[in-house]
């Protein structure tokens, strides 16, 4: 599922201004004899129709642009519940549907009133009432529109997970997971020199012959299940639900005690097959390298990692 394509959700003010502007332009495309009550009815009727059509089309597009939650893979359901208020999202989409129904109801009702009107002032009064009613309806859902835009921005960070052999790059924060992703796949995910740089899941791929491997760089975790924040829970979700194989990064330059990194490594290894990569090796002293070797775990270079991944996951 590609969440990148969900377009921005505007405010109620923007939608009303667009609809009213379109109605005004449409009503001036023809010279009307305003002395004729029938001509006035037709003109006002067109303005009501255009206003309704524009608003309803834009609001229905919002509903269509958001994913069909009932048919999303379970991974995305869990990810949504970790990153947004899923109940508020559903409620906001329901509010949009309510607004569409009310706008259609008022348009139909006021068209009927205008067609039955006998005087010019009556027609104008009904038109004014219609615009007031639908303005009120659209303004009532402004908080829902704003929340949907907030959700869209969060969902835009979701990875486009495909049904492919999947590798998860795992470890503590700020140890070079995104850098390793870029080296393994040739991608250009952003990196920065501070903890919890990756706050969502980066996704990239590499090919070896006919084999395509999906590589996920997940947010760093501090190995504290009882205290995991929402960012760390995303990493745990990928580890348990998506990964076929894990690349675990050790880093001897960071302030995280080696015993804690070992603890996390053992946990990961107990869940999924795990390969080890020693990060920032060019910055290490001989003493740090010697300390790492005491762990007696097999470490891999970038090329060795790719080869091993293909051998284990390739078809």
MOVENZI-V693861 format. One record per residue. N is the residue number from 1. PHI is phi in radians with two decimals (* if undefined). OMEGA is omega in radians with two decimals (none if undefined). Layout:
N,PHI,OMEGA  N,PHI,OMEGA
This chain:
1,*,-3.14  2,-1.78,-3.12  3,-1.47,-3.11  4,-1.16,-3.01  5,-1.56,3.09  6,-1.26,-3.09  7,-1.30,-3.14  8,-1.03,3.05  9,-1.79,-3.07  10,-1.54,3.12  11,-1.46,3.11  12,-1.08,3.14  13,-1.04,-3.14  14,-1.11,-3.12  15,-1.11,3.13  16,-1.17,-3.14  17,-1.10,3.13  18,-1.13,-3.12  19,-1.17,-3.12  20,-1.17,3.11  21,-1.12,3.14  22,-1.13,3.14  23,-1.15,3.13  24,-1.11,-3.14  25,-1.14,-3.12  26,-1.14,-3.07  27,-1.31,-3.14  28,-1.78,-3.13  29,-1.30,-3.10  30,-2.38,3.10  31,-1.36,-3.07  32,-1.84,3.01  33,-1.52,-3.02  34,-1.22,3.07  35,-1.34,3.14  36,-1.63,3.12  37,-1.10,3.12  38,-1.17,3.11  39,-1.13,3.10  40,-1.10,3.12  41,-1.08,-3.12  42,-1.12,-3.13  43,-1.09,-3.13  44,-1.18,3.10  45,-1.10,3.11  46,-1.09,3.14  47,-1.09,3.10  48,-1.13,-3.14  49,-1.08,-3.11  50,-1.12,3.12  51,-1.07,3.13  52,-1.08,-3.09  53,-1.06,-3.11  54,-1.15,-3.13  55,-1.13,-3.10  56,-1.12,3.12  57,-1.07,-3.12  58,-1.18,-3.12  59,-1.24,3.09  60,-1.15,3.10  61,-1.14,3.07  62,-1.02,-3.14  63,-1.09,-3.12  64,-1.29,-3.09  65,-1.28,3.10  66,-1.29,-3.03  67,-1.17,3.03  68,-1.36,-2.99  69,-1.10,-3.11  70,-1.16,-3.07  71,-1.97,3.08  72,-1.38,3.02  73,-1.02,-3.09  74,-1.00,3.13  75,-0.94,-3.11  76,-1.23,3.07  77,-1.05,-3.14  78,-1.17,-3.14  79,-1.06,3.10  80,-1.08,-3.12  81,-1.19,3.08  82,-1.45,-2.96  83,-2.01,3.14  84,-2.42,3.04  85,-1.47,-3.03  86,-1.06,3.13  87,-1.11,3.12  88,-1.17,3.09  89,-1.11,3.13  90,-1.09,3.13  91,-1.12,-3.14  92,-1.16,3.08  93,-1.13,3.08  94,-1.11,3.11  95,-1.14,3.10  96,-1.12,3.10  97,-1.08,3.10  98,-1.04,-3.12  99,-1.09,3.11  100,-1.02,-3.13  101,-1.10,-3.11  102,-1.19,3.13  103,-1.10,3.12  104,-1.11,3.13  105,-1.09,-3.11  106,-1.17,3.12  107,-1.09,-3.14  108,-1.11,-3.09  109,-1.16,-3.08  110,-1.40,2.99  111,-1.09,3.11  112,-1.10,-3.14  113,-1.12,-3.13  114,-1.12,-3.13  115,-1.13,-3.13  116,-1.59,-3.08  117,-1.15,-3.13  118,-1.92,-3.08  119,-2.24,-3.14  120,-1.03,-3.11  121,-1.11,3.09  122,-1.10,3.13  123,-1.04,-3.13  124,-1.12,3.13  125,-1.13,3.13  126,-1.13,3.11  127,-1.09,3.14  128,-1.08,3.12  129,-1.08,3.14  130,-1.04,-3.12  131,-1.10,3.10  132,-1.16,-3.13  133,-1.12,-3.08  134,-1.25,3.06  135,-1.09,3.11  136,-1.07,-3.14  137,-1.08,-3.08  138,-1.18,3.11  139,-1.15,3.12  140,-1.11,-3.12  141,-1.73,-3.10  142,-1.06,3.13  143,-1.12,3.09  144,-1.20,3.10  145,-1.10,3.14  146,-1.14,3.14  147,-1.24,3.09  148,-1.09,3.08  149,-1.15,3.08  150,-1.08,3.11  151,-1.11,3.14  152,-1.03,-3.12  153,-1.15,3.10  154,-1.23,-3.10  155,-1.15,3.10  156,-1.11,3.13  157,-1.48,-3.12  158,-1.18,3.10  159,-1.29,3.05  160,-1.53,-3.05  161,-1.27,3.11  162,-1.99,3.12  163,-1.43,-3.12  164,-2.33,2.99  165,-0.97,-2.95  166,-2.19,3.07  167,-1.94,3.10  168,-1.97,3.06  169,-1.61,-2.91  170,-2.28,3.07  171,2.75,-3.14  172,-1.23,3.11  173,-1.14,2.99  174,1.01,3.11  175,-2.03,3.05  176,1.71,3.14  177,-1.14,-3.14  178,-1.18,3.07  179,-1.07,3.11  180,-1.14,3.07  181,-0.97,-3.13  182,-1.10,-3.13  183,-1.22,-3.10  184,-1.27,-3.00  185,-1.85,-3.06  186,1.42,3.13  187,-1.37,-3.11  188,-2.32,3.09  189,-1.14,-3.07  190,-1.27,3.07  191,-2.23,3.08  192,-2.71,-3.01  193,-1.66,3.01  194,-2.65,-3.02  195,-1.15,-3.14  196,0.99,3.05  197,-1.04,3.12  198,-1.47,-3.12  199,-1.91,3.04  200,-2.47,-3.04  201,-1.79,3.05  202,-1.51,-3.09  203,-2.25,3.08  204,-2.61,-3.03  205,-2.45,2.91  206,-2.49,-3.09  207,-1.99,2.99  208,-2.40,-3.03  209,1.12,3.13  210,-1.57,-3.09  211,-1.68,3.06  212,-1.98,-3.09  213,-1.96,3.08  214,-1.65,-3.11  215,-2.07,-3.12  216,-1.99,3.05  217,-1.72,-3.02  218,-1.83,3.09  219,-1.00,3.11  220,-1.18,3.14  221,-2.25,-3.12  222,-1.82,3.06  223,1.00,-3.11  224,-2.41,-2.98  225,-0.91,-3.08  226,-1.26,-3.11  227,-2.17,-3.09  228,-1.04,3.01  229,-1.47,-3.07  230,-1.13,3.12  231,-1.15,-3.13  232,-1.17,-3.14  233,-1.13,3.06  234,-1.10,3.12  235,-1.10,3.14  236,-1.11,3.13  237,-1.11,3.13  238,-1.10,-3.13  239,-0.97,-3.02  240,-1.48,-2.99  241,-1.77,-3.00  242,-2.05,-2.98  243,-1.22,2.95  244,-1.62,-3.08  245,-2.65,-3.11  246,-2.10,2.92  247,-1.84,-3.11  248,-1.73,-3.11  249,-1.78,2.94  250,-1.69,3.10  251,-2.39,-3.11  252,-1.54,-3.08  253,-1.73,-3.05  254,-1.57,-3.09  255,-1.34,3.13  256,-1.30,-3.13  257,-0.99,-3.13  258,-1.06,-3.13  259,-1.10,3.10  260,-1.27,3.09  261,-1.14,3.10  262,-1.14,3.13  263,-1.03,3.13  264,-1.16,3.12  265,-1.02,-3.14  266,-1.13,3.10  267,-1.12,-3.13  268,-1.09,-3.11  269,-1.09,3.13  270,-1.31,-3.11  271,-1.72,-3.09  272,-2.45,3.04  273,-0.96,-2.95  274,-2.34,3.01  275,-1.87,-3.07  276,-1.95,3.06  277,-2.24,3.10  278,-1.66,-3.06  279,-1.42,3.07  280,0.90,-3.05  281,-1.08,-3.12  282,-1.22,-3.14  283,-1.71,-3.02  284,-1.45,3.03  285,-1.47,3.10  286,-1.07,3.13  287,-1.15,3.14  288,-1.17,3.11  289,-1.12,3.13  290,-1.11,3.12  291,-1.13,3.13  292,-1.15,-3.10  293,-1.10,3.10  294,-1.12,3.14  295,-1.23,3.13  296,0.98,3.04  297,-1.96,-3.13  298,-1.39,3.10  299,-1.84,-3.06  300,-2.18,2.96  301,-1.39,3.13  302,-1.03,-3.12  303,-1.10,3.12  304,-1.15,3.11  305,-1.05,-3.11  306,-1.07,3.13  307,-1.10,-3.12  308,-1.17,3.12  309,-1.07,3.13  310,-1.09,3.14  311,-1.12,-3.08  312,-1.45,-3.04  313,-1.96,-3.10  314,-1.15,-3.13  315,-1.68,none
